[in-house]
Amino acid sequence: MINGIMLVLLSIIAVPSLVLSKKPNAKELLEKIEPYQGWIGLIFCILGVWGIITSILNLGWLTTAPIWWITLAAGSLVQATLGFMLGSGLMNKLFMGKNPEAQKKAAELRSKIAPKQGKLGILGIAVGAWMIIASFLFTIS
């Protein structure tokens, strides 16, 4: 359930135009979060990659809890992608600061997926909500 809540919050940060169209007073809160957006993205990207690794390591769940496994894998993939999109600037600065070739490749990847950020954010809200619901419906013991 915590992963679902975190994914919904990350998705809300990723689609500020959607949030602002529903709640105009949310602009102040989003402006407070903006300086930390890179770090938030980096952390969520790492957590998403960890979730993908966890999904792969627990392939056995496909026989016992396939819906939960698919939910975990999908949520982790969306989380890692949104985290990368939000934290790409900081990641470039931290990890590829002295390698212009790597920076160029990362910028190309970011420019390819940037137009899909809004749709991915909406998907993240939906998958995060499903993760919350699924945590009540399907528990692994």
Backbone as CSV, one residue per row, in Angstrom:
resi,resn,N_x,N_y,N_z,CA_x,CA_y,CA_z,C_x,C_y,C_z
1,MET,0.834,-1.182,0.000,0.000,0.000,0.000,0.882,1.251,0.000
2,ILE,1.997,1.212,0.703,2.882,2.365,0.770,3.437,2.684,-0.615
3,ASN,3.792,1.638,-1.373,4.283,1.865,-2.741,3.227,2.562,-3.588
4,GLY,1.981,2.176,-3.428,0.902,2.810,-4.182,0.734,4.276,-3.818
5,ILE,0.794,4.573,-2.537,0.664,5.963,-2.083,1.829,6.793,-2.611
6,MET,3.046,6.233,-2.528,4.215,6.965,-3.024,4.121,7.189,-4.530
7,LEU,3.611,6.209,-5.266,3.481,6.355,-6.710,2.456,7.425,-7.066
8,VAL,1.364,7.482,-6.330,0.364,8.530,-6.575,0.965,9.907,-6.307
9,LEU,1.697,10.055,-5.213,2.320,11.347,-4.898,3.354,11.738,-5.949
10,LEU,4.165,10.789,-6.385,5.149,11.053,-7.443,4.448,11.476,-8.730
11,SER,3.362,10.819,-9.052,2.629,11.134,-10.279,2.018,12.530,-10.219
12,ILE,1.567,12.923,-9.045,1.010,14.272,-8.883,2.105,15.316,-9.104
13,ILE,3.310,15.044,-8.622,4.427,15.958,-8.862,4.768,16.005,-10.350
14,ALA,4.617,14.862,-11.036,4.991,14.775,-12.449,3.999,15.472,-13.373
15,VAL,2.770,15.640,-12.951,1.769,16.291,-13.819,1.171,17.514,-13.110
16,PRO,1.980,18.542,-12.904,1.471,19.710,-12.185,0.346,20.423,-12.924
17,SER,0.325,20.377,-14.243,-0.734,21.064,-14.975,-2.094,20.438,-14.676
18,LEU,-2.128,19.115,-14.508,-3.372,18.436,-14.166,-3.833,18.844,-12.772
19,VAL,-2.890,18.902,-11.839,-3.224,19.277,-10.467,-3.700,20.723,-10.417
20,LEU,-3.001,21.611,-11.137,-3.364,23.027,-11.103,-4.717,23.287,-11.750
21,SER,-5.107,22.481,-12.732,-6.414,22.685,-13.354,-7.532,22.299,-12.390
22,LYS,-7.262,21.382,-11.469,-8.271,20.954,-10.493,-8.247,21.826,-9.240
23,LYS,-7.057,22.178,-8.789,-6.906,22.979,-7.572,-5.902,24.094,-7.819
24,PRO,-6.365,25.293,-8.160,-5.439,26.397,-8.459,-4.549,26.789,-7.275
25,ASN,-5.000,26.586,-6.055,-4.187,26.962,-4.894,-3.058,25.959,-4.629
26,ALA,-2.974,24.877,-5.394,-1.897,23.905,-5.235,-0.584,24.415,-5.803
27,LYS,-0.622,25.522,-6.525,0.595,26.065,-7.131,1.645,26.399,-6.075
28,GLU,1.210,26.932,-4.952,2.146,27.281,-3.878,2.880,26.039,-3.364
29,LEU,2.149,24.953,-3.167,2.756,23.720,-2.685,3.729,23.156,-3.710
30,LEU,3.344,23.164,-4.984,4.221,22.655,-6.031,5.485,23.504,-6.160
31,GLU,5.376,24.814,-5.925,6.555,25.679,-5.964,7.505,25.379,-4.806
32,LYS,6.951,24.959,-3.658,7.795,24.599,-2.523,8.555,23.299,-2.787
33,ILE,7.949,22.396,-3.540,8.558,21.096,-3.827,9.578,21.194,-4.956
34,GLU,9.428,22.167,-5.843,10.253,22.263,-7.050,11.763,22.204,-6.812
35,PRO,12.310,22.881,-5.796,13.767,22.786,-5.597,14.248,21.374,-5.251
36,TYR,13.363,20.545,-4.738,13.726,19.194,-4.331,13.328,18.143,-5.359
37,GLN,12.792,18.572,-6.479,12.257,17.669,-7.491,13.320,16.691,-8.003
38,GLY,14.531,17.155,-8.211,15.596,16.275,-8.684,15.906,15.167,-7.695
39,TRP,16.004,15.514,-6.418,16.289,14.513,-5.396,15.121,13.544,-5.242
40,ILE,13.902,14.077,-5.293,12.724,13.212,-5.216,12.739,12.235,-6.382
41,GLY,13.017,12.730,-7.575,13.083,11.871,-8.749,14.153,10.810,-8.629
42,LEU,15.337,11.192,-8.154,16.440,10.238,-7.999,16.068,9.130,-7.024
43,ILE,15.507,9.496,-5.892,15.126,8.501,-4.883,14.055,7.559,-5.434
44,PHE,13.044,8.130,-6.100,11.987,7.287,-6.639,12.478,6.415,-7.788
45,CYS,13.423,6.892,-8.549,14.003,6.085,-9.617,14.718,4.869,-9.022
46,ILE,15.485,5.097,-7.973,16.184,3.999,-7.303,15.182,3.012,-6.704
47,LEU,14.138,3.531,-6.041,13.114,2.648,-5.475,12.384,1.864,-6.563
48,GLY,12.134,2.493,-7.701,11.484,1.807,-8.808,12.345,0.703,-9.385
49,VAL,13.630,0.980,-9.542,14.547,-0.044,-10.037,14.616,-1.198,-9.032
50,TRP,14.645,-0.866,-7.746,14.649,-1.906,-6.720,13.369,-2.748,-6.804
51,GLY,12.230,-2.120,-7.065,10.977,-2.850,-7.225,10.999,-3.767,-8.439
52,ILE,11.611,-3.319,-9.523,11.744,-4.162,-10.717,12.616,-5.375,-10.392
53,ILE,13.721,-5.139,-9.685,14.596,-6.248,-9.278,13.834,-7.221,-8.372
54,THR,13.062,-6.686,-7.445,12.259,-7.524,-6.553,11.260,-8.358,-7.352
55,SER,10.649,-7.755,-8.350,9.707,-8.493,-9.193,10.398,-9.647,-9.905
56,ILE,11.573,-9.378,-10.423,12.315,-10.424,-11.138,12.737,-11.544,-10.180
57,LEU,13.185,-11.153,-8.996,13.617,-12.153,-8.020,12.451,-12.997,-7.499
58,ASN,11.246,-12.463,-7.583,10.069,-13.176,-7.091,9.161,-13.634,-8.230
59,LEU,9.754,-14.133,-9.273,8.965,-14.644,-10.399,8.028,-15.776,-9.982
60,GLY,8.331,-16.441,-8.896,7.477,-17.510,-8.381,6.082,-17.021,-8.024
61,TRP,5.954,-15.728,-7.754,4.634,-15.175,-7.447,3.681,-15.283,-8.629
62,LEU,4.227,-15.442,-9.831,3.365,-15.577,-11.003,2.454,-16.801,-10.895
63,THR,2.889,-17.833,-10.195,2.054,-19.017,-10.040,1.103,-18.905,-8.857
64,THR,1.517,-18.159,-7.821,0.682,-18.062,-6.627,-0.138,-16.771,-6.564
65,ALA,0.398,-15.692,-7.058,-0.293,-14.399,-6.993,0.025,-13.578,-8.244
66,PRO,-0.482,-14.002,-9.406,-0.091,-13.324,-10.646,-0.547,-11.864,-10.728
67,ILE,-1.715,-11.572,-10.209,-2.207,-10.188,-10.281,-1.325,-9.279,-9.432
68,TRP,-0.937,-9.746,-8.257,-0.077,-8.936,-7.388,1.299,-8.746,-8.014
69,TRP,1.849,-9.791,-8.634,3.157,-9.684,-9.259,3.118,-8.677,-10.405
70,ILE,2.098,-8.752,-11.241,1.960,-7.810,-12.367,1.787,-6.388,-11.837
71,THR,1.024,-6.239,-10.765,0.830,-4.924,-10.154,2.147,-4.358,-9.642
72,LEU,2.916,-5.191,-8.956,4.216,-4.744,-8.433,5.168,-4.376,-9.564
73,ALA,5.216,-5.209,-10.598,6.116,-4.940,-11.717,5.714,-3.668,-12.461
74,ALA,4.429,-3.509,-12.728,3.958,-2.317,-13.450,4.178,-1.050,-12.628
75,GLY,3.847,-1.104,-11.344,4.045,0.050,-10.477,5.506,0.437,-10.374
76,SER,6.380,-0.545,-10.272,7.811,-0.275,-10.171,8.354,0.313,-11.464
77,LEU,7.874,-0.179,-12.593,8.320,0.342,-13.887,7.894,1.797,-14.064
78,VAL,6.651,2.107,-13.730,6.175,3.492,-13.841,6.928,4.383,-12.862
79,GLN,7.166,3.885,-11.649,7.892,4.659,-10.642,9.318,4.948,-11.083
80,ALA,9.998,3.960,-11.624,11.373,4.163,-12.080,11.415,5.162,-13.236
81,THR,10.475,5.061,-14.151,10.454,5.958,-15.310,10.143,7.391,-14.892
82,LEU,9.112,7.576,-14.057,8.791,8.931,-13.594,9.931,9.505,-12.755
83,GLY,10.530,8.673,-11.928,11.669,9.124,-11.130,12.823,9.572,-12.005
84,PHE,13.077,8.809,-13.069,14.141,9.196,-14.004,13.806,10.521,-14.672
85,MET,12.560,10.696,-15.069,12.171,11.930,-15.757,12.317,13.141,-14.840
86,LEU,11.916,12.990,-13.593,11.992,14.122,-12.665,13.422,14.380,-12.181
87,GLY,14.218,13.331,-12.082,15.556,13.496,-11.540,16.671,13.492,-12.560
88,SER,16.323,13.537,-13.841,17.364,13.406,-14.867,18.398,14.532,-14.814
89,GLY,17.974,15.733,-14.522,18.928,16.837,-14.440,19.946,16.623,-13.332
90,LEU,19.473,16.234,-12.175,20.365,15.977,-11.043,21.244,14.760,-11.308
91,MET,20.667,13.727,-11.921,21.460,12.534,-12.229,22.591,12.861,-13.201
92,ASN,22.296,13.704,-14.186,23.352,14.120,-15.119,24.470,14.826,-14.380
93,LYS,24.092,15.706,-13.474,25.093,16.471,-12.735,25.923,15.574,-11.809
94,LEU,25.270,14.631,-11.127,25.964,13.796,-10.155,26.786,12.683,-10.789
95,PHE,26.187,11.983,-11.754,26.815,10.760,-12.256,27.581,10.944,-13.557
96,MET,27.209,11.931,-14.348,27.845,12.089,-15.661,28.462,13.462,-15.826
97,GLY,28.825,14.071,-14.740,29.329,15.432,-14.772,30.536,15.658,-15.655
98,LYS,31.399,14.668,-15.787,32.633,14.873,-16.546,32.659,14.109,-17.857
99,ASN,31.528,13.524,-18.235,31.481,12.737,-19.460,30.440,13.338,-20.411
100,PRO,30.860,14.206,-21.335,29.899,14.864,-22.220,29.146,13.891,-23.128
101,GLU,29.797,12.794,-23.501,29.133,11.789,-24.347,27.943,11.163,-23.616
102,ALA,28.144,10.787,-22.360,27.070,10.191,-21.568,25.966,11.208,-21.310
103,GLN,26.335,12.469,-21.076,25.339,13.514,-20.876,24.474,13.694,-22.113
104,LYS,25.094,13.617,-23.262,24.372,13.775,-24.521,23.369,12.631,-24.714
105,LYS,23.800,11.406,-24.432,22.905,10.252,-24.570,21.747,10.334,-23.585
106,ALA,22.026,10.748,-22.361,20.975,10.885,-21.359,19.986,11.976,-21.764
107,ALA,20.483,13.073,-22.325,19.600,14.154,-22.781,18.723,13.694,-23.941
108,GLU,19.281,12.872,-24.829,18.486,12.336,-25.941,17.374,11.434,-25.423
109,LEU,17.701,10.568,-24.462,16.695,9.688,-23.876,15.613,10.496,-23.188
110,ARG,16.023,11.509,-22.440,15.064,12.371,-21.731,14.164,13.097,-22.714
111,SER,14.713,13.586,-23.843,13.899,14.312,-24.809,12.901,13.388,-25.516
112,LYS,13.246,12.109,-25.625,12.319,11.162,-26.248,11.123,10.863,-25.357
113,ILE,11.362,10.761,-24.044,10.263,10.389,-23.154,9.562,11.581,-22.508
114,ALA,10.128,12.777,-22.617,9.535,13.962,-21.986,8.105,14.258,-22.464
115,PRO,7.803,14.136,-23.769,6.426,14.421,-24.177,5.393,13.461,-23.579
116,LYS,5.837,12.333,-23.101,4.931,11.342,-22.537,4.781,11.477,-21.018
117,GLN,5.394,12.489,-20.428,5.388,12.637,-18.979,3.972,12.810,-18.424
118,GLY,3.144,13.595,-19.076,1.780,13.795,-18.603,0.973,12.510,-18.617
119,LYS,1.051,11.779,-19.733,0.320,10.511,-19.834,0.853,9.491,-18.828
120,LEU,2.166,9.483,-18.659,2.760,8.563,-17.710,2.370,8.923,-16.278
121,GLY,2.247,10.212,-16.004,1.800,10.650,-14.687,0.379,10.208,-14.398
122,ILE,-0.493,10.310,-15.391,-1.871,9.856,-15.214,-1.898,8.343,-15.030
123,LEU,-1.085,7.620,-15.819,-0.977,6.174,-15.642,-0.464,5.848,-14.249
124,GLY,0.484,6.639,-13.766,1.021,6.425,-12.422,-0.033,6.594,-11.343
125,ILE,-0.907,7.574,-11.510,-1.998,7.763,-10.544,-2.911,6.545,-10.563
126,ALA,-3.247,6.065,-11.768,-4.133,4.902,-11.883,-3.483,3.646,-11.304
127,VAL,-2.217,3.397,-11.651,-1.528,2.204,-11.149,-1.333,2.316,-9.639
128,GLY,-0.998,3.503,-9.146,-0.842,3.688,-7.706,-2.137,3.434,-6.958
129,ALA,-3.255,3.924,-7.506,-4.560,3.663,-6.882,-4.860,2.169,-6.889
130,TRP,-4.550,1.494,-8.016,-4.764,0.048,-8.080,-3.869,-0.673,-7.077
131,MET,-2.632,-0.198,-6.886,-1.731,-0.829,-5.917,-2.307,-0.732,-4.501
132,ILE,-2.920,0.391,-4.193,-3.535,0.561,-2.872,-4.697,-0.414,-2.724
133,ILE,-5.547,-0.473,-3.740,-6.693,-1.395,-3.686,-6.224,-2.844,-3.642
134,ALA,-5.240,-3.186,-4.476,-4.735,-4.563,-4.537,-4.092,-4.983,-3.218
135,SER,-3.514,-4.031,-2.491,-2.884,-4.397,-1.226,-3.933,-4.894,-0.229
136,PHE,-5.172,-4.445,-0.383,-6.241,-4.947,0.478,-6.819,-6.258,-0.047
137,LEU,-6.857,-6.395,-1.366,-7.464,-7.587,-1.966,-6.553,-8.804,-1.988
138,PHE,-5.270,-8.574,-2.312,-4.333,-9.675,-2.491,-3.151,-9.497,-1.549
139,THR,-3.069,-10.313,-0.544,-1.920,-10.261,0.348,-1.110,-11.531,0.183
140,ILE,0.196,-11.379,0.243,1.114,-12.513,0.116,1.541,-12.906,1.523
141,SER,1.396,-14.169,1.839,1.819,-14.602,3.176,2.936,-15.591,3.110
